[in-house]
Amino acid sequence: MFRHLLLLSTLLCTSFVHSNTPEIPLLKPEAEHALANRAVVHHLYQHHYSRKYLNNEFSEKVYTRFLDLLDNTRSYFTQADIKQFEKFKKQLDEAIKTNNLAPAFEIYNRYEQRAIERLTFAIGVLDKGIKQFDFKKDESLELDREATDWAKTEKELDTLWRKRIKNTVLNLKLAGKADEDIAGLLKRRYESQLNRIKQINSEDAFQSYMNAITYTFDPHTQYMSPRNSENFNINMSLSLQGIGAVLRSENENTIVERLVTGGPAAKAGQLKPSDKIIGVAQGDKEMKDVIGWRLDEVVDLIRGPKDSTVRLDIISGSGQTEEHKTISIVRDEVKLEDRAAQSETIDVKRQNKDYKLGVIDIPAFYADFEAKNANDPNYRSTTRDVSRLIEDLKKDNIDGLIIDLRNNGGGSLAEVNNLVGLFIPQGPTVQVHYSFGHTQVLADQDPSVLYNGPLVVLTNRLSASASEIFAGAIQDYGRGLVVGSQTFGKGTVQTLIPLFRGQMKVTNAKFYRVSGESTQHRGVIPDISYPEIYDIEKIGESALEEALPWDKIEASKFKPQNNLSSSIPILKEQHEKRISNNPDFEYLNEQVEFLKELRNDTSISLNIETREKERLTNESRRLALENKRRKAKGLKLLDKLDNAEDESEEPNPDSEKKNATEDALLIEGGEILVDFIQLDTNQVLTKK
């Protein structure tokens, strides 16, 4: 799941800008870069899972990827620039073969020049003051520019940048900032970016180009410069001495990729995937604007000593859904017990009978390898902890069990293999198919089964990697039902290869279920699906360009325990009938549709009255949806959305799963499990 963590680290210098700017020395490749180019290409062809040919098609992909990495929003290059670059479109394959870096550096130098011009222009606009902007004028800004044509002229870019600056000013005005504060903030932002763009060196240009090449193989394959190698080697350092978040860069923004389960950010419950971090402050010190910063620099700011406080200026959502706020997080270490599996019981009443259901929440697949290697008989691991919890739940006479893998980003392959073994007799659990053609089959060798009763596995879009292996195995064996959302689809395996200069992360294998189906790209499709909460166009393997495809290999020899194909349609029908009158699910469906509408509207008004009207309309609609749900459940109605958290029927900010909507998903999982229990014992599992 470490999605090109530092892939665009050189590209965060993002708001860029005009002509009358001083010349800067052109970047030139160093002698060692040619050797590194050769090493990168060698290892790609030696170790990568897929096979590529250095031909015109490959050249065009690298060319397009390089331009996208540099100017994804079509904000810097003009059509004249692109016309000059087109001579390289079908020549990069030969350049790569001969370690010729001149084409890449020519493109990158032009990028740096245009970036400085754009930033200089932006500073010039701000020097004229905020009052120049007419917020009563009816004009708009298109936010989604990935498919937009390159600007025909510099004047066209001027108009784009004026609108972008105006939009940023308008956002800050609507957030209550004074004009003089806005002007100072934005000028400092652009001056900071200008200083950083001038500090770009040849290593930055080389890494960007190498990653245009590696990304053409797949999004998880990456070249890392010596500095970024060091950052990658401590990529969990944000979870060790920080906030517990994995970050990536996208255009000028630092984006939250995922939260480390058990980390400070996950516990605080204020930060979520896809949030943009635009400012960082230490304690009560001044907030540093980090738009346009390199990712490694932002990471350095967020890191810090345990028990110290970091404040983050974040933007959630996009376009009309954008919400700006400042949050505080106390840095801490992620302790094993914070990531450990936990259990509870829930009761479901059905036809005058109470069913007691066990729930085991597994945040990650973990193991204390250090303690294990030291022969500590009490070392912690997912399987050992879940075994203990199951034994306790069995003593509590549960009627069924729910394994909650929502937001579980994966972890130890050995642990997921062992965990599957608690629910099946001995047999294969997952296949690992390597680039050189060998398939390794991991299997449970223990014929004993710890729990053989009715089972439901809960998943969502953030269930990835090892979580998908577990859910897929339970589904293939017919051992239980998978309920929830389609999983992430991370079915690839990476290996680290040290280079004489930096290192590479190369995808060298894929995971396959015992049925032979890949978990890559498609993930695990639930037997019974919930509405999709997350934006699958932005979150998940299928959202990544050049992601390896879904495919199949030969199935392992395994013996399914049950055939649930005749039971699932019945369970689906009962589920759909029940949620048709469920206020939480009705609210969830309406929220999903509402957010889709807002995401699809990528053009934003720059008229302050229109914007304020849109904001009030959206807030009113969200409040109406929330109160509709509350009224149906007999809860107190709200006069504004700010009260929602304080007056929630489930006030527990320490858990990312403890909000009303996600609780409803767990409760419905329990209802489905009871349906499962009540079906004909000849069709489904029964408690023994």
BELWOQUI-V852979 format. One record per backbone hydrogen bond with DSSP energy under -1.0 kcal/mol. CO is the residue of the C=O (numbers start at 0). NH is the residue of the N-H. If there is no record, write none. Layout:
# BELWOQUI-V852979
CO&NH, CO&NH
This chain:
# BELWOQUI-V852979
0&2, 3&6, 5&8, 7&10, 11&13, 16&117, 18&20, 29&32, 31&35, 32&36, 33&37, 34&38, 35&39, 36&40, 37&41, 38&42, 39&43, 40&44, 41&45, 42&46, 43&47, 52&54, 54&58, 55&59, 56&60, 57&61, 58&62, 59&63, 60&64, 61&65, 62&66, 63&67, 64&68, 65&69, 66&70, 70&73, 77&81, 78&82, 79&83, 80&84, 81&85, 84&87, 85&88, 87&90, 87&91, 90&94, 91&95, 92&96, 93&97, 94&99, 95&98, 100&104, 101&105, 102&106, 103&107, 104&108, 105&109, 106&110, 107&111, 108&112, 109&113, 110&114, 111&115, 112&116, 113&117, 114&16, 114&118, 115&119, 116&120, 117&16, 117&121, 118&122, 119&123, 120&124, 121&125, 122&126, 124&127, 125&128, 129&132, 133&136, 134&607, 136&138, 138&605, 140&603, 144&147, 150&78, 152&156, 153&157, 154&158, 155&159, 156&160, 157&161, 158&162, 159&163, 160&164, 161&165, 162&166, 163&167, 164&168, 165&169, 166&170, 167&171, 168&172, 169&173, 170&174, 171&176, 172&175, 177&181, 178&182, 179&183, 180&184, 181&185, 182&186, 183&187, 184&188, 185&189, 186&190, 187&191, 188&192, 189&193, 190&194, 191&195, 192&196, 193&197, 200&204, 201&205, 202&206, 203&207, 204&208, 205&209, 206&210, 207&211, 208&212, 209&213, 210&214, 213&216, 213&217, 217&220, 221&504, 223&502, 224&228, 225&229, 226&230, 227&231, 228&232, 231&234, 233&236, 235&238, 235&239, 236&240, 237&243, 238&333, 240&303, 241&331, 242&264, 243&259, 245&256, 245&257, 247&254, 249&252, 251&291, 252&249, 253&276, 254&247, 255&273, 257&245, 259&262, 262&266, 263&267, 264&268, 271&274, 274&255, 275&314, 277&289, 278&312, 279&287, 280&310, 281&284, 287&279, 289&292, 293&297, 294&298, 295&299, 296&300, 297&301, 298&302, 304&307, 307&330, 308&282, 309&328, 310&280, 311&326, 312&277, 312&278, 313&324, 314&275, 315&322, 317&320, 318&321, 322&315, 324&313, 326&311, 328&309, 330&306, 331&241, 334&337, 341&360, 343&358, 345&356, 347&354, 349&352, 352&349, 354&347, 355&398, 356&345, 357&401, 358&343, 359&403, 360&341, 364&411, 365&381, 366&368, 367&371, 368&372, 369&373, 370&375, 371&374, 375&378, 379&367, 380&384, 381&385, 382&386, 383&387, 384&388, 385&389, 386&390, 387&391, 388&392, 389&393, 390&394, 392&397, 393&396, 399&357, 400&455, 401&359, 402&457, 403&361, 404&407, 407&463, 409&364, 411&415, 412&416, 413&417, 414&418, 415&419, 416&420, 418&421, 419&422, 421&449, 421&450, 426&443, 429&441, 430&511, 431&439, 432&509, 433&436, 437&433, 439&431, 441&428, 441&429, 443&426, 453&400, 454&480, 455&402, 456&482, 457&404, 458&484, 459&462, 462&487, 463&466, 464&468, 465&469, 466&470, 467&471, 468&472, 469&473, 470&474, 471&475, 472&476, 473&478, 476&560, 476&561, 480&456, 481&526, 481&527, 482&458, 483&529, 487&540, 488&490, 488&520, 490&510, 492&507, 492&508, 494&505, 496&503, 501&498, 502&223, 503&496, 504&221, 505&494, 506&48, 507&434, 508&492, 509&432, 510&518, 511&430, 512&515, 513&555, 515&552, 516&512, 518&522, 519&521, 523&486, 527&483, 533&535, 534&537, 534&538, 539&542, 540&543, 543&546, 550&517, 555&557, 563&567, 566&570, 567&571, 568&572, 569&573, 570&574, 571&575, 572&576, 573&577, 574&578, 575&579, 577&580, 578&581, 581&585, 582&586, 583&587, 584&588, 585&589, 586&590, 587&591, 588&592, 589&593, 590&594, 591&595, 592&596, 593&597, 594&598, 595&599, 599&601, 601&142, 603&140, 606&610, 607&611, 608&612, 609&613, 610&614, 611&615, 612&616, 613&617, 614&618, 615&619, 616&620, 617&621, 618&622, 619&623, 620&624, 621&625, 622&626, 623&627, 624&628, 625&629, 626&630, 627&631, 628&632, 629&634, 630&633, 639&642, 640&643, 642&646, 649&651, 651&654, 654&657, 658&662, 659&663, 660&664, 661&665, 662&666, 663&667, 664&668, 665&669, 666&670, 667&671, 668&672, 669&673, 670&674, 671&675, 672&676, 673&677, 674&678, 679&682, 679&683
